[in-house]
Structure formats: C-alpha cells, structure tokens
Amino acid sequence: MNSENEIKKPFFILGPCVIQSWELLEIIAKELKRLQEKFGITIYFKASYDKANRTSVEGFRGLGMEKGLEMLSQIKTDYGFPVLTDIHESYQAEIAAKYVDVLQIPAFLCRQTDLLVAAGKTGKIINIKKAQFLSGQDMKYPVDKVLSTGNQNVWLTERGTMFGYNNLVVDFRNLPDMAQFGFPVVMDCTHSVQRPGGGGGKTTGNREFVPAMALAAKAFGANGYFLEVHPDPDSAPSDGPNMMYLNDLEGLLVKILA
C-alpha cells in the first residue's frame, strides 16, 4: 500500500488524448517539462496508442500499439517523465508494461476481471478509472481484483457518472469514498465534462468547466489531477471539445497549487 506521504503528494497526469504524431508529443512534452521545472511538480505523461472505445467505427484511433509504445518510451527517455497509457485487452498488459510506468484501465472496462488481473500481474501502477455507472464505494471490487495478484500499486480515478443520455454529472463524494481504500484518488477533470456520443457519432464536451472541476476536486481531497491538453484541441481527432488548450494549463496549475 502507498505510504501516507505518497498519498498526500499531489501529482498530475497530463498529455493528449491520443497519439497523433511524434511532433505533437514533443510540443506537449516540452511545455510540460517547462512547467514541471517551474512548479516542482510530479508529472506523468499520458497518451493513448489506441482509442478502442470511439463512438463511431470511423473515429480516429491512434497510431497503433507498436509505434505508439515506442513513441511513449522515447518521451520517457528524452524528457524524463514516467509515462501512462491505457490498455483494452488482457494480452496488452504484459506488452505495454515493458514501455510504460502506469497501466490505465478505461472506465467502461473496470469490471473486466481478466484485464484487471493481467494488469495487476505486471507489478506496474494500475490506474483504474471509475465506470460511469458505478459509485465510488463500488470500486472496492476492481481494487480487490488487482490486489489478488499481490500488486498494491493502485490509483482510482473519478470521471463522472451518466446523467441521462449524452451527459455526465460529477458526484464529488466519490473521491473520499474511494480514498477510504487507502490508495491515491485522481480527478479526471477533462473527461468529466464530456457529453458522450452527443455530437452525432462523436463525443462532445464543455472544456470551460474543467478549471471548476479541478478546484472542486481539490476541496474534496484529490491526490492527483488528470488533464488532457492539446495546442489546438478544436482540431484534435479525439476528445477535442473537452481537452484544455495547452497554453491555459499553467494558469490552472497556479490555482490548483495555491
């Protein structure tokens, strides 16, 4: 189990939704490195090599596992960030673990026993995103599946709850509810403002509410903050409407760290 000091130390999961190109990763990584040095914060660089849960079959998914993992490994080497990516099938856990520091379980898959067990067996940090249909207290069971492997490196991430069709609402009580399990809790500030499938075959969102999500989560005791960023999110092929402009990140960090 993570020590008390580790739990109290704030950390940030930052990066683009999906890997579009090496050039994009470098633009973002350079800015994150500057912010890390300015604020003395812990940053995990996040990007997905494959978005397997797109609304439409025509949605851009990324550059694929092999090329994507190689790029993330290069970001780690060049910029010194620990890196995080999500996996969608159990066979991917062992492969991805050779390249990254944190394996993320997507919210829709957090009940998939084989996926959780395979991830746990790698010994990596496992970031389990809370499903949009579960309460914070229900996350005991995904946690237990990872712990059954002997791996106690677990994070739990709040990302909103379904509120009718094509909408999410955040019950911030989920943060202290999940914290009772003794592991760091993370607020996914950008996915929480999604409107899933609300754009006629694609997901939309309201990025203007991202700062409020972060500051509310701070009040409820969040240990980590998940923020997807992009230099031009309106042109991004995935999750653009809820990603932050990269240039706006510094201002929000100032407020979170105040």
C-alpha positions as CSV (number, residue, x, y, z in Angstrom):
1,M,0.0,0.0,0.0
2,N,1.2,3.5,-0.8
3,S,2.7,5.4,2.1
4,E,0.9,8.4,3.7
5,N,3.4,10.8,2.3
6,E,3.0,9.4,-1.2
7,I,-0.8,9.7,-1.0
8,K,-0.6,13.4,0.2
9,K,1.9,14.5,-2.5
10,P,0.0,16.0,-5.5
11,F,0.7,14.7,-8.9
12,F,-0.5,15.4,-12.4
13,I,-1.4,13.1,-15.4
14,L,-1.0,15.3,-18.4
15,G,-0.9,14.8,-22.2
16,P,-3.0,14.5,-25.3
17,C,-6.0,12.1,-25.7
18,V,-4.4,10.1,-28.4
19,I,-1.0,9.9,-30.2
20,Q,-1.4,11.8,-33.5
21,S,2.2,12.2,-34.3
22,W,5.7,12.5,-32.8
23,E,5.7,16.2,-33.5
24,L,2.6,16.7,-31.3
25,L,4.0,14.6,-28.4
26,E,7.2,16.8,-28.5
27,I,5.3,20.1,-28.5
28,I,3.3,19.0,-25.4
29,A,6.3,17.3,-23.7
30,K,8.5,20.4,-24.0
31,E,5.8,22.6,-22.4
32,L,5.1,20.1,-19.6
33,K,8.9,19.9,-18.9
34,R,9.0,23.7,-18.5
35,L,6.0,23.6,-16.1
36,Q,7.5,20.7,-14.2
37,E,10.7,22.6,-13.6
38,K,8.9,25.9,-12.8
39,F,6.5,24.4,-10.2
40,G,8.5,21.4,-9.0
41,I,5.5,19.0,-9.6
42,T,5.3,15.4,-10.5
43,I,4.0,14.8,-14.0
44,Y,3.0,11.5,-15.6
45,F,2.9,11.9,-19.4
46,K,-0.3,10.4,-20.8
47,A,-1.2,9.5,-24.3
48,S,-3.2,6.6,-25.8
49,Y,-1.7,4.5,-28.6
50,D,-5.2,3.2,-29.4
51,K,-8.6,4.6,-28.6
52,A,-10.6,1.4,-28.8
53,N,-13.8,2.9,-27.4
54,R,-14.6,5.5,-30.0
55,T,-18.2,6.4,-30.6
56,S,-18.1,5.6,-34.3
57,V,-16.2,3.0,-36.3
58,E,-14.9,5.9,-38.4
59,G,-13.3,7.6,-35.4
60,F,-9.5,8.1,-35.3
61,R,-8.0,5.5,-33.0
62,G,-4.3,6.4,-33.0
63,L,-1.0,5.1,-34.5
64,G,-1.3,1.5,-33.1
65,M,0.3,-0.3,-30.2
66,E,3.9,-0.9,-31.6
67,K,4.5,2.6,-32.9
68,G,2.7,4.3,-30.0
69,L,4.6,2.4,-27.3
70,E,7.9,3.2,-29.0
71,M,7.0,6.9,-29.0
72,L,6.0,6.9,-25.3
73,S,9.2,5.1,-24.5
74,Q,11.1,7.8,-26.3
75,I,9.3,10.6,-24.5
76,K,10.3,8.9,-21.2
77,T,13.9,8.8,-22.4
78,D,14.1,12.3,-23.8
79,Y,12.1,14.2,-21.1
80,G,12.4,12.0,-18.0
81,F,8.6,11.7,-17.5
82,P,7.1,8.5,-16.2
83,V,4.5,7.5,-18.8
84,L,0.9,6.3,-18.7
85,T,-1.3,4.7,-21.3
86,D,-4.5,2.7,-21.4
87,I,-5.0,-0.9,-22.3
88,H,-8.2,-2.6,-23.6
89,E,-7.4,-6.3,-23.7
90,S,-5.7,-8.5,-21.2
91,Y,-2.9,-9.6,-23.7
92,Q,-1.8,-5.9,-24.0
93,A,-0.9,-5.6,-20.3
94,E,2.4,-7.5,-20.5
95,I,3.5,-5.9,-23.7
96,A,2.7,-2.3,-22.6
97,A,4.3,-2.8,-19.2
98,K,7.7,-3.1,-21.0
99,Y,7.4,0.5,-22.1
100,V,5.3,2.4,-19.5
101,D,5.1,3.1,-15.8
102,V,1.3,3.2,-15.3
103,L,-1.3,1.0,-17.0
104,Q,-4.7,2.6,-17.1
105,I,-7.9,0.7,-17.1
106,P,-10.6,2.5,-19.1
107,A,-13.8,3.3,-17.2
108,F,-16.1,1.1,-19.3
109,L,-13.7,-1.9,-18.7
110,C,-13.1,-1.5,-14.9
111,R,-15.2,-4.6,-14.2
112,Q,-13.3,-6.8,-16.6
113,T,-11.7,-9.4,-14.3
114,D,-9.2,-10.8,-16.8
115,L,-8.0,-7.3,-17.8
116,L,-7.5,-6.2,-14.2
117,V,-5.7,-9.4,-13.2
118,A,-3.4,-9.2,-16.2
119,A,-2.6,-5.6,-15.4
120,G,-2.0,-6.4,-11.8
121,K,0.4,-9.2,-12.6
122,T,2.8,-6.7,-14.3
123,G,3.5,-5.1,-11.0
124,K,3.1,-1.6,-12.5
125,I,0.9,1.1,-11.1
126,I,-2.7,0.4,-12.2
127,N,-4.9,3.4,-12.6
128,I,-8.5,2.2,-12.6
129,K,-11.0,4.7,-13.9
130,K,-14.4,4.5,-12.2
131,A,-17.1,3.4,-14.6
132,Q,-19.8,6.0,-15.4
133,F,-22.4,3.6,-13.9
134,L,-20.6,2.8,-10.6
135,S,-20.4,4.6,-7.3
136,G,-17.1,5.3,-5.6
137,Q,-17.9,2.6,-3.0
138,D,-18.4,0.0,-5.8
139,M,-14.7,0.5,-6.7
140,K,-13.7,-1.8,-3.9
141,Y,-14.3,-4.8,-6.2
142,P,-12.0,-3.7,-9.1
143,V,-9.4,-2.9,-6.4
144,D,-9.7,-6.3,-4.9
145,K,-9.1,-7.9,-8.3
146,V,-5.8,-6.1,-8.7
147,L,-4.8,-6.8,-5.1
148,S,-5.5,-10.5,-5.7
149,T,-2.3,-10.6,-7.8
150,G,-0.2,-9.2,-5.0
151,N,0.1,-5.8,-6.6
152,Q,-0.7,-3.0,-4.3
153,N,0.2,-0.1,-6.6
154,V,-3.3,1.2,-7.4
155,W,-4.8,4.6,-8.2
156,L,-8.5,5.3,-8.6
157,T,-9.9,7.9,-10.9
158,E,-13.2,9.7,-10.9
159,R,-14.5,10.7,-14.3
160,G,-18.2,11.4,-13.8
161,T,-21.5,9.5,-13.8
162,M,-24.1,9.1,-16.5
163,F,-26.8,11.6,-16.2
164,G,-29.5,10.6,-18.7
165,Y,-28.4,10.3,-22.3
166,N,-25.3,12.1,-23.6
167,N,-24.4,13.7,-20.4
168,L,-22.3,13.3,-17.2
169,V,-22.5,14.7,-13.7
170,V,-19.8,14.5,-11.0
171,D,-20.6,13.4,-7.5
172,F,-17.6,14.6,-5.7
173,R,-18.4,12.4,-2.7
174,N,-16.9,9.6,-4.8
175,L,-13.4,11.0,-4.1
176,P,-13.5,10.5,-0.3
177,D,-15.4,7.3,-0.8
178,M,-12.6,5.9,-3.0
179,A,-9.9,7.3,-0.7
180,Q,-11.1,5.0,2.1
181,F,-9.5,2.1,0.3
182,G,-6.1,3.6,1.1
183,F,-4.9,4.5,-2.4
184,P,-4.4,7.8,-4.2
185,V,-7.5,9.2,-5.8
186,V,-7.4,11.2,-9.1
187,M,-9.8,13.6,-10.6
188,D,-10.2,13.3,-14.4
189,C,-11.1,16.9,-15.0
190,T,-11.4,16.8,-18.7
191,H,-13.3,13.6,-19.3
192,S,-15.8,14.6,-16.6
193,V,-17.0,17.4,-18.8
194,Q,-17.7,15.1,-21.8
195,R,-21.1,14.7,-23.4
196,P,-20.7,11.1,-24.5
197,G,-21.9,10.4,-28.0
198,G,-23.6,13.8,-28.0
199,G,-22.2,15.0,-31.3
200,G,-23.9,12.8,-33.8
201,G,-21.4,9.9,-33.9
202,K,-18.8,11.6,-31.7
203,T,-18.4,12.8,-28.2
204,T,-18.6,16.5,-27.4
205,G,-17.9,18.4,-24.2
206,N,-17.6,21.7,-22.3
207,R,-14.0,22.5,-21.6
208,E,-15.0,25.8,-19.9
209,F,-15.9,23.8,-16.8
210,V,-12.5,22.0,-16.5
211,P,-11.0,24.5,-14.0
212,A,-14.0,24.3,-11.7
213,M,-13.8,20.5,-11.8
214,A,-10.2,20.7,-10.7
215,L,-10.8,23.1,-7.9
216,A,-13.8,21.3,-6.6
217,A,-11.8,18.1,-6.6
218,K,-9.1,19.8,-4.6
219,A,-11.7,20.7,-2.0
220,F,-12.7,17.1,-1.8
221,G,-9.2,15.9,-1.2
222,A,-8.0,14.7,-4.6
223,N,-4.4,13.5,-4.7
224,G,-3.9,13.7,-8.4
225,Y,-5.3,15.6,-11.4
226,F,-5.8,14.2,-14.9
227,L,-5.9,16.8,-17.6
228,E,-5.8,16.2,-21.3
229,V,-4.1,19.0,-23.1
230,H,-3.5,19.9,-26.8
231,P,-2.1,23.0,-28.5
232,D,-5.2,23.2,-30.8
233,P,-7.9,20.9,-29.3
234,D,-10.6,22.1,-31.7
235,S,-8.6,20.3,-34.5
236,A,-7.9,17.2,-32.4
237,P,-9.3,13.9,-33.8
238,S,-10.4,12.7,-30.4
239,D,-11.9,14.4,-27.3
240,G,-11.2,17.9,-28.6
241,P,-14.2,19.6,-27.1
242,N,-13.2,18.6,-23.5
243,M,-9.4,18.9,-23.8
244,M,-7.7,22.1,-22.5
245,Y,-5.7,24.4,-24.6
246,L,-2.1,23.7,-23.7
247,N,-1.5,27.4,-23.2
248,D,-4.2,27.5,-20.5
249,L,-2.6,24.8,-18.4
250,E,-0.2,27.0,-16.5
251,G,-2.9,29.3,-15.2
252,L,-4.9,26.3,-13.9
253,L,-1.8,24.8,-12.2
254,V,-1.3,28.0,-10.3
255,K,-4.8,27.8,-8.9
256,I,-4.5,24.1,-8.0
257,L,-1.2,24.6,-6.3
258,A,-2.2,27.8,-4.5
